[in-house]
Amino acid sequence: MDAQGTWERKGAQRPVGIFDSGVGGLSVAREIRQTLGAEDLVYVADTAYCPYGDRAVEEVRRRALAVGRYLEASGARLVIVACNTASGAALEDLRAVLSVPVVGLEPALKTAVARTRTRRVGVMATSGTLRSERFSRLLRAHADGTEVVAQACPGLADLIEEGHLDDEPLAARLGELTAPLLEAGVDMVVIGCTHYAFVAPALERALGPGVTLVDSAPAIARRAAHILDEAGVRRLEGSGSLRVLTTGRPEKVAPIVERLWGEPVAVDAVLI
């Protein structure tokens, strides 16, 4: 049986679809699992094209639309774009072409601005996220006179995909990336890439005790719950499952998925 046939459902039994360029969006899936414990989740890691952050906007848009269409055609009743770069490149397009609700990510700048004491906030994200028009609109709408230090983080998502979650190569790279933020005197740093949530302890050590991390994943989980509640299709009983599909090689993806999720998860190949 193919990947679609193994999980296609009807009505409220249909799963929630989630996708990212790689395994980073599992940080969002983790929050959704905590909020929507009875929901079946289907996660697509577009590993063959990971990371999105280093790719041209048009290529990211094409991939996001392809994966979004796959999830909808396969039965997902809600699609969550668990990737800031893909949200910046394609969220409006996905909402235009899909008939199911689509929830996207954006850096939690509004929250950080509301909580900062120094009026200096950092954003760590991919180059693709920081150069997107969506991020520019976010700055215009919510910076509110606060100095926002945008720090692109090339290579960081790759390290996390390779399993460097708390070791010397990761610490060295984080030291390089956080230095400009510390020099600027920020007291809040927004996690602008879902991958980075998995190295939050190491990132907190690099930033020091005077800096607070802000993540948007909990807000995305609450938004997903609200959409399902409004439609009257939220599953309230039972224990939901997680299915992971990858456009890359399952034997390479499965070990890092298990490490991040905390238990073995079946990972199957999918051609999209």
Secondary structure, 3 states (H helix, E strand, C coil): CCCCCCCCCCHHHCCEEEEECCCCCHHHHHHHHHHCCCCCEEEEECHHHCCHHHCCHHHHHHHHHHHHHHHHHCCCCEEEECCHHHHHHHHHHHHHHCCCCEECCCCCHHHHHHHCCCCEEEEEECHHHHCCHHHHHHHHHHCCCCEEEEEECCCHHHHHHCCCCCCHHHHHHHHHHHHHHHHHCCCEEEECCHHHHHHHHHHHHHHCCCCEEECCHHHHHHHHHHHHHHHCCCCCCCCCCEEEEECCCHHHHHHHHHHHHCCCCCEEECCC
